[in-house]
Every structure is written in C-alpha cells, then in structure tokens.
C-alpha cells in the first residue's frame, strides 16, 4: 500500500513539474526572440532616448505653459506693496508721525494682453512643430547610419566570399601546377587575384568597423550585436502613398508646418511690439495714517492714483523693427523651403521608381552570372576552359552579386529617403 502511494506521489509531482516547465518555457526563451523583433523603429527610439532634446522637452513644455498663464493674467506683472513711516523723533520730536501703506497694480496697455496671449499660444505651437523636426533629424541620422552599416556589412560579406573563392581557386591551381597541368604564369595569376581579394577584404573590414562605431554612438553597443542576426529585409520600410498632385502635401509636410508656426510667432511678435509703445502703467492705492503733534488724534486718508511712464520712440521703433525683420525673414524662408520641400518629395519619389527598376535588372544579371560561373567552373575542372576565362567569369559573377546587393540597399535607402522627405518617422 505504501509503495503504491509513493508511486502515485511521484507521478503527481512529475506531472506538476512538466506543467510548470511548459508554462515557464515561453518566458525562458523570451530573450531569444528580441533580436528577431528589432527594426528601424526600435533603433530610432533607442537613438531618440539618448538625445538631449528628448530629455529637455518636457521642461520646455512646462515653460511654454507657464508663459501662457502669465499672458492670461489680469495684471501685466505681479502686484507690489509699499510701506513707509515718517517721524520727527530724530529732530524736533513734537510727535509728528505718518504711516503710508499701499499697493501697486501694473496694468496692460491697450491690446497688449490679447497680443501676449496670441504670442504665447503661437510659441507653444512652434515648440511642438520644432520638436517633431528634431525627431526627424534624428530619424535621418538613424536611417543614414543603419543603411551605411548594412551596405558596408554586405560589402564585407561579398569581399569575404570573393576571398574564399580566390583561395579555393588558388589551391586548385597550385595542385595542378605541381602535377604539370598548368604553368607557373597561371599560378602567379591566381596568387595575384588572391592578394587582390585579400586587400579588398581588409578595406571592407575597415569600413565595417567605422560604420559600427557610428552605430554605437547613436544606439549603443548592445544594438549592434542584435543587428548581426537580423536580415536587412526586416528593416525595409513600407512605401508611402503619394498623391498625384503634390500641392496637397503643402500643409502636411513637417518642414512647412514648422515654418508656418515660425511665421505666426513672428507676426504675433510684431503685433505685440506695436502695442507696447511705453512701459507698463501702474494703478496705485495708498492709505495714510498720521498726526502733526502730540495730543492730536490720528487722521486716516486713502489715495488712488495712476503712474504713467513717458513713451520712448527710439526704444519702440527698435523693438518693432527687429520684430518686423524676423517676420519678413520668416516669410521669405517659408516660400523658399516650401518649394524646396515639394521638389525634394518629387525627386525622391522618382528615385524610388528608378531604384526598383535597377534592382530588377541587377537580379536578372546576377542570376545569369552565377549560373555561368557554375558552368565554367565545371569546364575548368575538366580542362575545357583556360584560367584567364575562368578568372574573368569569376570576376563578372562577383561584380554582379555586388551590384544586386547594392541595388537592394539603394532601393531601401530610396524608400527611407522618400519617407524622410514626407516627414514620416521610422515604422
């Protein structure tokens, strides 16, 4: 009976252990699935988190909101309090005493408050659009750094493959030279091709190291290790839709939106400068309590007044001229950048179509060149083809493979550049 219960307990604990192992298995291997999910968006987010603009943005938003609150205040600046005491104790000491207490309320000039509110709101909108432009600048650096890294990585792989093929061919020619099938000139040709491929491999490795250093500066070293096991096709961004008429993109391009916000800020600054013709006036409310001599009861009085500073034409004209110059500059920059942005979108869209055609043609050439290399490799082994022909076919196949690899990268780069021109972040 005891043995049967022990057997049942073992079976029960075994089933529980298997069930727990099945439950915990996805979590145990969750870390291995991370590299497969990495993409251009993840790289961008990692790079953006390291940027100073990302860390200081919330503080700038808080400052802009605080400025809006200040502009919405009913007073031009904080109220002030005034307290004064008058006495003759140090002189005749006849009991003269006077205490003055008052408040000062700075007042807005005509239209100054509304113009200040408009300027604060415009600056807040400009902050948002400039923030998105900062994100786009980081996205441009990420796209350029990644595709440059991927290009150098492919060139390194092709150079390594060419080196291995040249090494294998050199060993084959050396064996056949020893048995007398080939001449020493053939051996020198293969050794020269091997040395050339080795030099190309060293250059490709140096370029790859430089590209990796640039990637580390943007993302950190951990991302580089994850990229090695991920295919570049997973980083290919979707092709955006472009309307037939590019004029409809005018108000949606982030560059144009940011310049419109900048122009709005300049116009609101001009309106505010026109309303600030003098220093802020101040409403004063004072109360006075005093007596002239001993024995006389204290007298109480209230004074209401207003302090109006004189205007200054030079200061007013200086501020207005500076604001007007910034407005004119913003208008001219908007016209120039708008045309430039639309032309950039049009050219990038054309480059995507051209890159797609080049990729299709390169793939056909690479397929034919690789099949030809297989044919001539077999004929060379059977002695039906001479060495110069074999080397020429090998060089042509290598060049075709490099061309198709470059065409794939160029196509991906063209799509990324089009999305960058449209103001789209990595997806």
Wavefront OBJ file of the C-alpha trace (Angstrom):
o trace
v 0.000 0.000 0.000
v 2.797 2.408 0.918
v 4.669 1.654 -2.302
v 1.539 2.341 -4.344
v 1.041 5.721 -2.619
v 4.699 6.605 -3.182
v 4.320 5.748 -6.842
v 1.225 7.933 -7.123
v 3.057 10.817 -5.408
v 5.994 10.511 -7.813
v 3.603 10.526 -10.769
v 1.759 13.560 -9.336
v 4.944 15.591 -8.752
v 6.223 14.606 -12.196
v 3.064 15.913 -13.847
v 3.243 19.158 -11.842
v 6.891 19.643 -12.845
v 6.099 19.098 -16.525
v 3.198 21.538 -16.334
v 5.352 24.232 -14.703
v 8.078 23.685 -17.301
v 5.586 24.175 -20.140
v 4.236 27.340 -18.533
v 7.671 28.875 -17.923
v 9.135 27.876 -21.290
v 7.906 30.962 -23.237
v 9.365 33.263 -20.568
v 12.636 31.386 -20.530
v 13.144 31.880 -24.257
v 11.624 35.359 -24.447
v 15.064 36.939 -24.554
v 15.988 34.966 -27.679
v 13.042 36.433 -29.593
v 14.084 40.045 -29.011
v 16.653 40.276 -31.819
v 14.082 38.982 -34.337
v 11.681 41.798 -33.414
v 14.212 44.577 -33.722
v 13.555 47.058 -36.505
v 14.299 50.536 -37.730
v 11.651 51.939 -35.390
v 13.333 50.316 -32.380
v 16.682 51.761 -33.447
v 15.139 55.199 -33.819
v 13.538 55.019 -30.367
v 16.837 53.937 -28.830
v 18.654 56.814 -30.540
v 15.985 59.368 -29.614
v 16.123 58.408 -25.932
v 19.806 59.337 -25.945
v 19.231 62.817 -27.435
v 19.361 65.982 -25.290
v 16.151 67.276 -26.919
v 14.271 64.224 -25.685
v 15.324 64.797 -22.078
v 14.679 68.552 -22.021
v 11.414 68.601 -23.977
v 9.057 68.283 -21.007
v 10.745 71.197 -19.248
v 10.313 73.339 -22.355
v 6.633 72.406 -22.465
v 6.262 73.397 -18.822
v 7.927 76.735 -19.558
v 5.604 77.372 -22.513
v 2.532 76.549 -20.425
v 3.769 78.854 -17.663
v 4.207 81.637 -20.224
v 0.628 81.126 -21.363
v -0.556 81.506 -17.772
v 1.441 84.701 -17.380
v -0.011 86.134 -20.585
v -3.547 85.281 -19.431
v -3.090 87.110 -16.123
v -5.157 90.235 -15.476
v -2.019 92.126 -14.432
v 0.933 92.881 -16.646
v 3.306 91.849 -13.836
v 2.942 90.889 -10.160
v 1.442 93.461 -7.831
v 3.726 95.316 -5.433
v 3.328 96.585 -1.887
v 4.724 99.833 -0.492
v 5.195 100.670 3.227
v 6.703 103.915 4.599
v 6.999 105.533 8.036
v 7.504 109.283 8.691
v 8.515 110.671 12.150
v 10.266 113.708 13.727
v 11.824 111.865 16.648
v 15.300 112.498 15.322
v 14.714 116.285 15.065
v 12.154 118.352 16.999
v 10.297 115.383 18.481
v 6.936 117.160 18.531
v 5.000 113.942 17.904
v 4.647 114.170 14.120
v 4.041 110.708 12.701
v 2.785 109.362 9.377
v 2.439 105.762 8.149
v 1.877 105.026 4.465
v 0.852 101.593 3.126
v -0.102 100.979 -0.470
v -0.478 98.505 -3.331
v 0.659 98.876 -6.928
v -1.103 97.047 -9.779
v 0.742 97.033 -13.171
v -1.811 97.407 -15.971
v -1.763 96.131 -19.537
v -1.522 98.594 -22.358
v -4.219 98.691 -24.998
v -4.317 95.274 -26.794
v -1.133 94.213 -25.008
v -2.765 91.366 -23.083
v -4.522 89.831 -26.098
v -1.361 90.094 -28.190
v 0.662 88.494 -25.381
v -1.794 85.597 -25.230
v -1.590 85.153 -29.001
v 2.211 85.171 -28.919
v 2.338 82.616 -26.078
v -0.039 80.284 -27.935
v 1.938 80.641 -31.153
v 5.207 79.874 -29.364
v 3.651 76.743 -27.858
v 2.630 75.522 -31.326
v 6.092 76.318 -32.631
v 7.606 74.269 -29.807
v 5.571 71.223 -30.860
v 6.479 71.531 -34.541
v 10.153 72.133 -33.757
v 10.100 69.065 -31.505
v 8.877 66.953 -34.422
v 11.582 68.420 -36.648
v 14.156 67.372 -34.051
v 12.740 63.865 -34.195
v 13.004 63.913 -37.983
v 16.660 64.995 -37.803
v 17.426 62.067 -35.519
v 15.450 59.764 -37.831
v 17.575 60.957 -40.773
v 20.764 60.161 -38.840
v 19.397 56.740 -37.882
v 18.411 55.878 -41.435
v 21.731 57.031 -42.867
v 23.782 55.273 -40.183
v 21.895 51.999 -40.431
v 21.891 51.699 -44.208
v 25.548 52.724 -44.344
v 26.282 49.992 -41.819
v 24.229 47.458 -43.784
v 25.970 48.456 -47.026
v 29.431 48.012 -45.528
v 28.323 44.711 -43.958
v 27.218 43.384 -47.351
v 30.414 44.589 -48.988
v 32.382 42.818 -46.269
v 30.446 39.571 -46.829
v 30.973 39.813 -50.589
v 34.664 40.561 -50.134
v 34.973 37.598 -47.779
v 33.166 35.338 -50.261
v 35.413 36.544 -53.069
v 38.473 35.889 -50.897
v 37.319 32.345 -50.105
v 36.631 31.620 -53.791
v 40.015 33.043 -54.791
v 41.689 30.978 -52.071
v 39.995 27.771 -53.218
v 40.903 28.501 -56.845
v 44.494 29.226 -55.883
v 44.810 25.904 -54.055
v 43.329 24.074 -57.047
v 45.718 25.776 -59.479
v 48.689 25.058 -57.178
v 47.854 21.352 -57.118
v 47.530 21.240 -60.881
v 50.763 23.192 -61.274
v 52.613 20.616 -59.186
v 51.440 17.783 -61.407
v 52.295 19.779 -64.545
v 48.797 20.553 -65.843
v 49.204 24.335 -65.518
v 52.106 26.734 -65.916
v 53.762 28.989 -63.376
v 52.156 32.003 -65.094
v 48.735 30.571 -64.261
v 49.828 30.122 -60.652
v 51.006 33.733 -60.488
v 47.684 34.952 -61.887
v 45.684 33.106 -59.236
v 48.024 34.267 -56.482
v 47.664 37.832 -57.720
v 43.869 37.512 -57.700
v 44.088 36.085 -54.178
v 46.220 39.030 -52.999
v 43.806 41.481 -54.606
v 40.822 39.868 -52.903
v 42.672 39.904 -49.567
v 43.331 43.632 -49.892
v 39.676 44.256 -50.742
v 38.659 42.216 -47.703
v 40.884 44.303 -45.418
v 39.443 47.538 -46.814
v 35.880 46.254 -46.393
v 36.638 45.253 -42.815
v 37.970 48.720 -42.014
v 34.831 50.330 -43.489
v 32.673 47.974 -41.441
v 34.469 48.919 -38.227
v 33.916 52.633 -38.938
v 30.226 52.024 -39.604
v 29.897 50.042 -36.378
v 31.498 52.862 -34.397
v 28.963 55.305 -35.801
v 26.148 52.931 -34.883
v 27.447 52.605 -31.335
v 27.493 56.377 -30.983
v 23.796 56.503 -31.888
v 22.329 53.365 -30.325
v 24.902 51.781 -28.032
v 26.871 48.567 -28.394
v 24.035 46.189 -27.483
v 22.040 47.034 -30.602
v 24.980 46.163 -32.878
v 25.072 42.574 -31.623
v 21.327 42.204 -32.191
v 21.616 43.509 -35.770
v 24.035 40.778 -36.833
v 21.358 38.072 -36.670
v 18.566 40.080 -38.318
v 18.030 40.260 -42.058
v 18.043 43.662 -43.698
v 14.662 42.897 -45.296
v 13.047 43.314 -41.852
v 14.301 46.904 -41.806
v 12.705 47.719 -45.143
v 10.187 50.497 -44.597
v 6.771 50.474 -46.301
v 6.417 52.598 -49.396
v 4.245 55.632 -48.594
v 1.359 56.745 -50.760
v 1.937 59.933 -52.712
v -0.974 61.872 -54.220
v -0.913 62.772 -57.878
v -0.869 66.474 -57.044
v 1.957 67.382 -54.685
v 0.347 70.699 -53.847
v -1.971 68.837 -51.457
v 1.117 67.922 -49.399
v 1.882 71.588 -48.819
v 0.261 71.942 -45.420
v 1.137 68.432 -44.208
v 4.912 68.495 -44.616
v 6.509 68.992 -41.178
v 9.063 71.462 -42.535
v 6.320 73.666 -43.959
v 4.232 73.339 -40.788
v 7.188 74.394 -38.641
v 7.869 77.404 -40.862
v 4.192 78.406 -40.762
v 4.314 78.270 -36.967
v 7.518 80.303 -37.002
v 5.876 82.897 -39.244
v 2.867 83.011 -36.934
v 5.162 83.683 -33.980
v 6.877 86.499 -35.893
v 3.551 88.105 -36.800
v 2.291 87.903 -33.228
v 5.581 89.416 -32.040
v 5.087 92.355 -34.423
v 1.539 92.875 -33.136
v 2.782 92.826 -29.544
v 5.593 95.267 -30.344
v 3.076 97.688 -31.875
v 1.020 97.643 -28.673
v 3.996 98.138 -26.339
v 4.573 101.839 -27.005
v 5.656 102.601 -23.436
v 6.445 100.959 -20.127
v 3.557 99.397 -18.281
v 1.417 101.911 -16.286
v 0.612 101.191 -12.665
v -2.527 101.715 -10.591
v -1.685 102.792 -7.038
v -3.921 102.521 -3.955
v -2.447 104.012 -0.761
v -3.702 104.556 2.741
v -2.158 107.147 5.093
v -2.462 107.412 8.892
v -0.735 110.265 10.752
v -0.736 113.300 13.085
v 1.189 116.559 13.262
v 1.910 116.887 17.037
v 1.305 115.089 20.318
v -2.283 115.192 21.571
v -3.820 115.478 18.101
v -5.812 112.405 17.038
v -4.511 110.339 14.119
v -6.101 111.091 10.736
v -6.835 108.375 8.121
v -6.850 109.017 4.364
v -6.929 106.977 1.123
v -5.114 107.901 -2.086
v -5.848 106.442 -5.531
v -3.535 107.286 -8.376
v -2.019 106.013 -11.585
v 1.600 106.138 -12.721
v 2.053 106.517 -16.491
v 5.636 106.378 -17.826
v 6.583 108.553 -20.780
v 6.925 106.851 -24.122
v 10.219 106.459 -25.953
v 10.105 106.500 -29.752
v 13.634 105.098 -30.139
v 13.010 102.052 -27.944
v 9.633 101.427 -29.531
v 10.962 101.679 -33.086
v 13.936 99.447 -32.285
v 11.782 96.613 -30.967
v 9.267 96.963 -33.778
v 11.994 96.975 -36.443
v 13.579 93.809 -35.043
v 10.219 92.011 -34.943
v 9.376 93.135 -38.466
v 12.744 91.931 -39.774
v 12.149 88.482 -38.248
v 8.673 88.369 -39.820
v 9.999 89.267 -43.288
v 12.759 86.685 -42.933
v 10.240 84.017 -41.895
v 8.027 84.805 -44.904
v 10.941 84.556 -47.341
v 12.205 81.336 -45.754
v 8.731 79.801 -45.948
v 8.481 80.458 -49.692
v 11.961 79.063 -50.329
v 11.648 75.983 -48.121
v 8.156 75.160 -49.394
v 9.354 74.934 -52.993
v 12.439 73.043 -51.908
v 10.418 70.512 -49.887
v 7.972 69.799 -52.719
v 10.821 69.378 -55.211
v 12.575 67.065 -52.770
v 9.500 64.844 -52.466
v 9.110 64.695 -56.230
v 12.759 63.733 -56.808
v 12.741 61.125 -54.012
v 9.604 59.507 -55.463
v 11.302 59.294 -58.851
v 14.407 57.750 -57.281
v 12.273 55.007 -55.717
v 10.933 54.009 -59.144
v 14.426 54.116 -60.648
v 15.904 52.037 -57.823
v 13.176 49.432 -58.261
v 13.961 49.087 -61.975
v 17.694 48.795 -61.243
v 17.043 46.130 -58.631
v 15.024 44.008 -61.043
v 17.709 44.269 -63.750
v 20.521 43.518 -61.274
v 18.779 40.394 -60.011
v 18.464 39.067 -63.578
v 22.132 39.759 -64.257
v 23.255 38.132 -61.004
v 21.188 35.007 -61.731
v 22.725 34.619 -65.185
v 26.270 35.385 -63.960
v 26.095 32.811 -61.159
v 24.790 30.115 -63.500
v 27.584 30.954 -65.962
v 30.151 30.678 -63.180
v 28.916 27.180 -62.330
v 29.197 26.116 -65.983
v 32.723 27.475 -66.422
v 33.833 26.084 -63.056
v 32.917 22.596 -64.190
v 34.555 23.061 -67.606
v 37.727 24.422 -65.958
v 37.973 21.366 -63.739
v 37.737 19.118 -66.787
v 40.360 21.186 -68.621
v 37.970 22.562 -71.236
v 38.433 26.237 -70.204
v 41.643 28.185 -69.699
v 42.465 30.075 -66.489
v 42.035 33.670 -67.810
v 38.493 32.844 -68.918
v 37.773 31.251 -65.548
v 39.081 34.332 -63.722
v 37.073 36.663 -65.944
v 33.860 34.727 -65.299
v 34.564 34.701 -61.549
v 35.152 38.462 -61.551
v 31.969 39.069 -63.520
v 29.907 36.941 -61.117
v 31.390 38.763 -58.132
v 30.611 42.114 -59.706
v 27.034 41.003 -60.460
v 26.498 39.882 -56.868
v 27.869 43.174 -55.595
v 25.616 45.061 -57.975
v 22.462 43.274 -56.817
v 23.434 43.786 -53.177
v 23.977 47.497 -53.809
v 20.686 47.665 -55.714
v 18.792 46.206 -52.755
v 20.372 48.675 -50.372
v 19.802 51.561 -52.778
v 16.144 50.636 -53.092
v 15.719 50.505 -49.318
v 17.596 53.796 -48.967
v 15.400 55.402 -51.637
v 12.251 54.362 -49.765
v 13.673 55.675 -46.467
v 14.658 58.960 -48.131
v 11.147 59.329 -49.560
v 9.624 58.787 -46.134
v 12.109 61.278 -44.701
v 11.133 63.849 -47.329
v 7.465 63.318 -46.470
v 8.237 63.806 -42.774
v 7.415 60.244 -41.682
v 9.211 58.626 -38.753
v 10.511 55.032 -38.997
v 7.913 52.276 -38.697
l 1 2 3 4 5 6 7 8 9 10 11 12 13 14 15 16 17 18 19 20 21 22 23 24 25 26 27 28 29 30 31 32 33 34 35 36 37 38 39 40 41 42 43 44 45 46 47 48 49 50 51 52 53 54 55 56 57 58 59 60 61 62 63 64 65 66 67 68 69 70 71 72 73 74 75 76 77 78 79 80 81 82 83 84 85 86 87 88 89 90 91 92 93 94 95 96 97 98 99 100 101 102 103 104 105 106 107 108 109 110 111 112 113 114 115 116 117 118 119 120 121 122 123 124 125 126 127 128 129 130 131 132 133 134 135 136 137 138 139 140 141 142 143 144 145 146 147 148 149 150 151 152 153 154 155 156 157 158 159 160 161 162 163 164 165 166 167 168 169 170 171 172 173 174 175 176 177 178 179 180 181 182 183 184 185 186 187 188 189 190 191 192 193 194 195 196 197 198 199 200 201 202 203 204 205 206 207 208 209 210 211 212 213 214 215 216 217 218 219 220 221 222 223 224 225 226 227 228 229 230 231 232 233 234 235 236 237 238 239 240 241 242 243 244 245 246 247 248 249 250 251 252 253 254 255 256 257 258 259 260 261 262 263 264 265 266 267 268 269 270 271 272 273 274 275 276 277 278 279 280 281 282 283 284 285 286 287 288 289 290 291 292 293 294 295 296 297 298 299 300 301 302 303 304 305 306 307 308 309 310 311 312 313 314 315 316 317 318 319 320 321 322 323 324 325 326 327 328 329 330 331 332 333 334 335 336 337 338 339 340 341 342 343 344 345 346 347 348 349 350 351 352 353 354 355 356 357 358 359 360 361 362 363 364 365 366 367 368 369 370 371 372 373 374 375 376 377 378 379 380 381 382 383 384 385 386 387 388 389 390 391 392 393 394 395 396 397 398 399 400 401 402 403 404 405 406 407 408 409 410 411 412 413 414 415 416 417 418 419 420 421 422 423 424 425 426 427
